[in-house]
Amino acid sequence: DAVSAEMKAARFSGTSGVVKLLDNGDRSGEGIEYAIENWKATGPGGALEPTIIGLWHSERGYEWADVPVWPGNAVGWDAIPRGIALCPPGTQFDFDLNECGECPLGTVSTGIQCVPCELGKVAPERGMVKCLDCVGGYAGATGMSACTKCPENSEVPCAPPPPQPSALTLDPGPQPSTRHPAP
């Protein structure tokens, strides 16, 4: 027991930082540091090499030194390609808290960032992945969480006006039929 207690109390430096053991013998997360690498082209020939773009510390969180380059040579956090997610659907990554959090009402996400619902759609619950069409009302602004009820005794369908066409299109309407019904 004395040897076990001494080992658990010991601290030493390892390749990933200071190593400290918990009472159950597992390694403590204290003092852990990871390098975050990104494969980047080194020149016009297209050769790829790993480049450290940041560090993650167990106490300080993320520290970014550079922006990532994604497949297709998209650069930066705003250029994350569709299909690459940092978090589960309906959430977004909070770099200050170093964790995923649910998208608020009126927004949706596929794991990268929360975006407001478009005009005419709503997200009535937190953590939604798809905006819903308004039924029995309208969404006259982006980022709404509930449909606005139509005014009582409305004579016209309650909805924002449709966008105006950019070019004039003529519709000749119904054409007379040349077929005659059978006798």
Secondary structure, DSSP 4 states (H G I P E B T S, - for coil): -HHHHHHHH-EEEETTEEEEB-TTSPBPSTT-EEEEEEEEE-STT--EEEEEEEEEETTTEEEESS--EETTTEESGGGPPTT--SS-TTEEEETTTTEEEEPPTTEE-SSS--EEPPTTEE--STT-SS-EE-SSEE--STTBSSPEEPPTT-SS--SPPPPPPSS------PPPP------
